[in-house]
Each structure stands twice: as structure tokens, then as C-alpha cells.
Amino acid sequence: MNKLFSSLIIAITLFTSCKKEQDPFQISAQHVGLLTDSTQVKDLKAIYSQDSLVNYEGDEFTGAINDIEIFEKGGKKLLSLSPRNASDSTSYIQSVRIFDPRFKTDNNISVASTFKDIANNYKITRIDNLINTVVVTVNELNASFTIDKKELPANMRFDRDLKIEATHIPDKAKIKYFFLNWNKSN
């Protein structure tokens, strides 16, 4: 009985000591660093206690979303968060815009990556042709990568009706913006 009890204690100790701590710059479909798709606005001060949070007040009457920006203490912008509902501390985070290149996916995709990096590591779900940008969507990450049309060949920059394919986008095209979108409802 004593051997069984001590074996159980050793097994529990090994299991709990092997628990991996979350990388504060890792990105997956359900989390960005310490944020998850279940993070509420009220949790942000605790998560980013060592950083600065800036909350831009929206218009309560029009329902404008209050974006929340996260800065390191030194002033470097890390993230911009959009809650699902304006002026609601229990609202879940709806989207995360990544600014800092230290935030990376398991395949090392960051805001410093190129279109080739995305295409080589993920299945591109959709490409949208907008006025000044092309948005590349990767569903397995819940991510959208925005590429400035200045990165495209000149003959493709101004035709909004043109269906842009992955083969039209140069490998060296830089990511302008990188978003994760979460659809969890309050």
C-alpha cells in the first residue's frame, strides 16, 4: 500500500512538473500569447499587468467598438483588440490585430513574413480583392493576412473585379496586417 501511494505521488509530481508554460508570443487558432478565444475584456488588466492598455472610447449610441491597444512598458505596440460588444466588460475579444513580429505561429508566421511563407505553411482558404489590399484567409488559424496591392504586379492593382489567385501574388509580397478572428458569442 505504501509503495502504491508513493508511486502515485511521484507520478502526480512528474505530471505537474512537466506542464508546459504558455509562450506569451505563440499564435494558434484559439490563442494569441496569453489571450484565448474565451478572454473577456475584464480579464485584460490581469493578463497584461506588466504592459499598458489603452482603451479608445467608442460611441455608445452608434454601437462603435472600443478597440483596446496593448503596449509594452517601453512604448512598443503589441496588439490591438476588438471586443464583440462596445462598452461591455464581459464581452469576449472578437479580433486581435498583431503588430509585434515576436508573435509567431507554430510555423513561424509573423507580421514580418511574406506571402510565400503563408502559402508554404498553410492552406489558403480564400483571397479577397479589396480597394487597396488583398486579404488572404487561412481558416485553420482563424487568420486573415492583408497584403497591400502595391505588392502586386501593376496590371492587377486597380481592377476590383479581378479574381486574384494565389499564383498572382508574388512570393516576396509582405504582410501589411495580420488578424485573428474569433466568433465566440457572449
N, C-alpha and C positions, 0 to 999 in steps of 0.2 A: 504494500500500500504506500509506504514511504517512497519507494523508487518511482512508482506511478505518479505520485504527487510532485516529486522533484523533477521528473521528466516533463510533466505538464507545465510547470513553472519555467523551465528552460525553454520549452517550445514557445510559450507566450512571450517571453523576453526576447527571443530571437525574432519572432514575427513583428513585434512592435518596434524593435530597434532597426529593422530593415525597411521600415516605412520611408518612402522617398518624399523629401520635402519639395513642394511645388516651386518650379523655376519662375521667378517673377517676370520673365520676359518670354515665356513659351506661349505659342498660339496654337489652339486646336479649334475644332468646330464649336465646342462648348465653353471654352475659356480663353481669355487673353490675360496672361500673367495670373494675378490673383483674383481677377474678375471671372465670374461664371455667368451662364445664361440665366441663373436664378438670383443674381445680385440685385438688391433693391437700392434705390437712391440713399436711403437712410444708413446703409452699411458702408458707404464710401469713405466716410471720415475715419472709420476704424481700419479699413483696408489700406488707405493711403495716409496713415498718421504721420509718416515721415516726409510727405510731399505736400504740395499746395494744391488746393481745389479752388477753382474759380467757377462760380455759377452765374451765368448770364440770365437775368430775369427776362422771361417772355411776357407775352400779353395774355393774361388770364381770360380776357373776353373773346379773343380770337382763337384761343387754344394753342398758341405757338409753343413749340417745345423749348424747354430750357436746356440748352447744351451746357454740359459741365466739362471743364477742361482740367486736366491733371498736369502739373508742372513739378519737376524736381525742385528741391530747395534752391539749387543754383540757377533756376530760371528756365531750364530746358523743357520744352513742351513734349510730353509723353503721349497723351491720348486726349481725344475729345469724345465724350459720351452723350448719347441722346436717350433720355428716358422715354418710355412708351407714353406716359401721360405727364403733361406740364403741371408743375406745382403740386406734385403728389410724392411724398417721401416714401410711400410703399410701392411706387411704380418700379417695374423691372427695367433694366437697361435694354433698350431696343437695338441700338447700333453703337459700334465702337470704331472710331477712326484712329488709325495708328500713325504716329508721326516719327517715333524714335526707331532707328534701324536695329536697335538691340532686340526688339520684339521680333521673334522668328518662329516659323512653323517648324515641325519636326523635319521638314525637307529644306530648312534654311531659307525660306522665302521671307523677305522683309521689304520695307519700302525702298531699299537700295537694290532690289532685284530687277531683272529685266523680263520681258515677255517670254524669252526663251526659257528662263528659269521656271516660270509658271507652267509653260507648255510641257516641259520635260518632266515635271514632278506631279502634275495634277491633270485630271480630265476636265477640259473646258466645257462647261455646260451650255453657255450662251455668250454671244457677243452682241452688244447693243451699240448702234451708231447714233450718237447724240450730236448736238450742235458743235461743240469744241472738243469733245472727248469720245473715246471708245471705252465701254465698260465691259470687262471680261469677268464673267461669273463662274465660280467654282463651287458647286453645291456641296461637295464633300467637306468643305471648310466653312460653309455659310459665308463665303467671302466674295467681295467684288473688288476688282482691281481697275482703277481708272488710268487710262493712258491718254495723254494729250495728242490731239490729231496732228500736231506739228511733228510727231514721231513717225507719221505715215508718209508714204510717197505723195508728192504734190498733187497728183491727179485724183487722189482719194480723200482729200481733206474737206472738200466743200459740198459733196453730194450726200445729203442726208438720207436719200432713198436707196443708196447703195448698200447691198447686203455685204457686210465685211466678214470675211472668213479669217480663220487663224493664219492661213498662208499669206494673207495680205499684210499682216503686222510684222514689221522687221524684228528679227531676234533681239537686236540691241535696244528696242523700244523700252524706255524707262517707265517705271510705275510712278504716277503722279500722286495718287491716293490709294489707300488700302483700307477697306472697311470690312467689318464682320457684322452680320445682321442676325439678330435673334428674334424669333417670332413667339416667344412665350407671352401669354396673355396674363393680365393682372387678375 
